[in-house]
Amino acid sequence: MFTKVWKDIAQGNIAPVYCIFGEETYFIDETIQRMKDALNASEEVEITTFDLEESPVDLVIDEADTFPFLSERKLIIAKNTTFLKAAEKGAEKIDHDLKRLENWLKHPSDFAITIFTAPYEKLDERKKITKLMKETSVLLHAVALSEKDLATWIRSEGKSYGKTIEDDAIDKLVEMVGENMNQLQMEIEKLSLYLGEESTITLTLVEDLVAKTLEHDAFKMLDAYLSHNVTEALQIYHDLLMQKEEPIKLVGLLANNIRTMNSVYYLHKKGYPPAHISKQLKIHPYRVKLMLDKRNRPSEERLFKALNELAEIDLKLKTTGGNRERYLEMFLLKSL
């Protein structure tokens, strides 16, 4: 859907109203950027941004109905369209005139392009304004790509810089960066610029140049611990301490990874396919794949024992003094 809409935008087939919802911000940012590029290709276009968590939707409508001053068309970006999602009692800070918006959506300005963004998992389909928005706008769902589609997208991004990315380099890139497409795009650009005239992004290059995330390091530390690789686990831990990471935060990340791992193994044992596990646990398919591909999976008993020990460490870190770094270090030294 995004590919088709992006093509239409590039060709000048632009609708007056767009609504982009979903938690994959790359698609939101990329659509807005492509719209800016398309509109600015022929003339300098007025661009106005509103945050609907802070401003009433009336301002968006007023701006859309005001003729542009120095150009034929204007672009209006309405971020955080909270009234499209399920209401949270007491959370709504702004009183939006939704009746006026409903009337405007039926007859939007022909000289303004308005993009409503709703970076939420889903919209409230019961609301009248949501139904009308779906009927009158170009609705786009910004959802994370599947493992296969993500790999295809990464190859495409590399190709846009004239580079080929090896399969194992793609796997390592996703492992290190995660599934955030904005971050992946920045890393691909960095790798491509570093290569210069060379054409292939290799596994070694990714390992050498891509910055590791805290989540990646925590997962690698847990993997080393569960594989009885004490040296690697301690090395990662000490490196994180050198980066001023707090032990209590690392304990939380380790515990969260163990809970996720245990849930993945439980659902897989019950016969659920990886795609269903990913959707059920709301984690990316690639992360599920990494856990299921592990040769020597830890037993459920071992995972629960590690989780209990981490809970004890968490309590000590919150209630006692002394050498805070030592508690987690001793945990990593002991083999379960």
N, C-alpha and C positions, 0 to 999 in steps of 0.2 A: 504493500500500500504506500509506504513512504517513497519507494523508488518511483512509482507512477506520479505521485504528487510532486516530487522534486523535478521530474521531467516536465510536467505541466508548468511549473513555476518558471523553469529555465526558458520555456517556449513562450512565456507571456500569458499563458492561460491561468489567470489568477482569480480566485474567488474572493468575495468581499469579507467573508468570515471563516476563520479556522478555529478549531478547538483541539488541542493536543493534550491527552491525559495519559498518565502512566509514570512509572518510577525510573525509567531509563532516560536520564536527562540528556544523553548524547543526541537522541532524536529530536528533542525539543530545541536544543541549542543549534543543531545542524539545520533544521527547517527554518528557524529564524534567520540564520546567517545566509542561507540560500535565497531567502526572500529579499533580504537587504541587498545582496549582490545583484539579483535580477532587477530590482527596482532602481538601483543606482547605476545600472549599466547604461541607461539612456539619459538620466538626469539625477541631480542631487535631491533625494527624497527626505521629507520631514519625518523624523522618527520620535515617537513619544512612548514612554514606558510608565505603567502604573502597577503598583502592588496592591492587589485587592484585599490583602490582609490589613492594609493601612489606609486605603482610599476607597470611597464608595464607587460603585459601578456607574453612577451618574456622570462622573468625570470622564470615563471612557466614552460614553455616549455623546457627551457634549463635544469632546475632542473629535470624534468621528463625524459629527454633523457640522463641524466648522470647516469651511473651505481652506485648503492649503494656501499658504502665502506665496511661496516661490516655486512651487512645482504643481504638476497636475494631480498627483496622488500623494497620500501620506500613509505611513505605517504606524499602527498603534499596537503595542504589546501589553496585554493585561495579564500579569503574572498572578499565580496563586489564587485561582478561581475557587475559593473555598465553598461557595454556595452550591457547587455541583456535587459535592461529596456529602456523605451522611453527616448530619449535624451533631456536633459535640456540645453537650449542654454547658452553657456558660463560656464556651470558647470563642464564639463569634463576637468580634470587637466592633465591627462596622455594620450599620443598618443599610443593606442594599435595597434599592427600589427595583425589585425583580419584575414587577408589573410593567414598569417602563421598559426594562430590558426585553421582556417578552414582545412588546409592541415593536421595539426597534429591530429585533432579530427578523421580524417578518418583512421589514423594508429597510435594510441597512444602506448606508451611504454608498454611492457608487464611485466616489473619489477617495475612499479610505479602505485600507485593508486592515482588519482587526484580527489579532491572534490571541485567543484566550488559552492560557496554559494551566493545567491542573495536574501537578506532579504527585498524584495519588494513585494507589493501586487500582481503585475502581471508583466509578461514579454512582451516585444514588439514583437508580433508575425509576424510583417512585416519584421523584419530584417533577413537577410540570416543566420547570425551567430546563432540567436535564433532557427531557424528551424533546422539547422545542429546539434546544441547542443541537441535538443529534439530527433533527429534521432540517434545520436551516443552515448548518455550517458543514465545512469539510472536517469530518471527525477522524482523528488519527490516534491510534493506541501505541504509546511508547513503551513497549514491553521488551525485556531482555531477550536476546537472540538465543536460540538453541545452540548446543555445542557445535553442530555441523555448520549452522549458519554463521556463527561467530568466527569459525575458522575461515569460511569463505569471505566474510567481510574483512578479516585481517589481511588475507591475500590481496583483496581488492585495494585496500589502503596502501599496501606495499607497492602494488602495481602503479598506483597514482603517482608515486615518487620514482617510478622506473626500477623498482627492486622486486626480487623474488625472495619469498620467505620460506625456508625449509620447514617441513612438517614438525620436526622435533623442536625447532625454534619457536613455532607457534604454540606448541604445548607448554614450553617453558615460559614463554611470555605471559600466557594466561595464568599459569601457576604463580608467577612472581607478582604480577600486577593485579590479578583478579579479573572480574568481568566488567568493570567500569569502562565503558567504551571511550569516554573522554580521556581517561588516563592511558588507555591502550593507544589511542590516536596520537597522543603526545609522545609516547615512547617510540612508536613506529616512525614518526617524523624525526626524532632525535637519532635513531639508528640509521635512518636513510641519509641524513645530513653528514653523519660521521663517516659513512662509507664513501662519500664522494662519488668517484667514477665507478667504483666497484658495484656489482649488481646483486649480490646475494647476502641476505641476512641469515647468519648461521646461529646454531645453538651456542657456540662459544662467545659470539658477539653479544648475544642476549644476556648470557651469564655475566659477562664482563661489564656491560654498560647500563643495564636496567637496574634502577634503584629498587631495592627490596622494600616491601611494605611491612608494617608491624604485624599485620594479620598473617602475611606469608611467613615471616620469621617465627611467629608463634606456632604455626602449623608444622613447620620444619622441625622446631624444637620438640614438639610432641611426637612427631614421627620418629625422630632419632631416639627419644626416650623409650617409646614402645618397641623399637627395634633393638633395644639394649646397646645402643651406640652412645655410651655415656660421654665420651670425648666430644662428639659433635654437639650433643645437647648442651653441655656446659659451655662450649665455645660460643654457641648462639646466645646463650643466656648472658654470658659475660660481655659480649658485644652489645647486647641490648642495654645492659647496665651502663656501659660506657656512653651510650646515647641518651642517658638520663631517663630511661624508662623505669617506672615505678614497679616494684615486685608485685604489689597488690593488683595492678592492672594486668600484669602478665599471668597471674594466677587466674583471674577472671577469663582471660582469653583461652587459656589452656582448658579450663573447666567447660567453657562453651563449646570448644572443639570436640571434647570428649563426649558431651551430650549429643552433639550433632552426629558424631561417628557412631555412637551406640544406636541412635534412631535409624541411621542409614542401614546398618547391619540387621537390625530387627525387621525393618520393612522388606529388605531384600530376602531375608530368611522366610518371610511370609509369602514370598512369590511376587512381590510388586516389581515391575520393571523400573529401570533407572529414571526414565522420564516421569513416571508417577511419583517416585520418591522425591525427585527434585521439586515437583509442583507441591506435594504434600508438605514438605519441610521449608519451602520457599527459599531454596538455595539453588545456585546455578548447576546445570547438569555436569559441567566439567569438574566441579568440586566432588560431586557424587562419584564420578568416574575415578578420580584419584583414590578415593577411599575403597571402592570396590576392586580396583586393580591391585591393591596391596596384597602381596603374596602371603605373608604370615599375619593374618588378621588377629588382633588381640581378642581374647575371650571376653564375654559379657562380664564375667566375674572380675577379670583384671581391670576392665574399664571402670566398673563401679568402685573397686577398691581405690583406684587412682583418684576418682572423683571425691571419695570420702576424705582421702588424705589432703587433697587441695582445699576442701571445706575447712579442715582443721587448720591449715596454714593461713587461710583467709581470716579465720577467727583470731589467730595469734597476731597477725599483722595489724588487726584492728584494736586489739586489747592489750598487747604487751610491747615493751620496748626492746632494747638490745640490737643486735646486728640483723636488720630487716632482710638483707640480701641472703643471709645464711639459711633461712627456712626453706626457700624454694630450691636453693643449691643442694641441700641435703635430700630433698625429694628426688631431684634428678640423679643423684648419686646412687640411690637405692633402686635395685631391680625388683620389680614385682613379678 
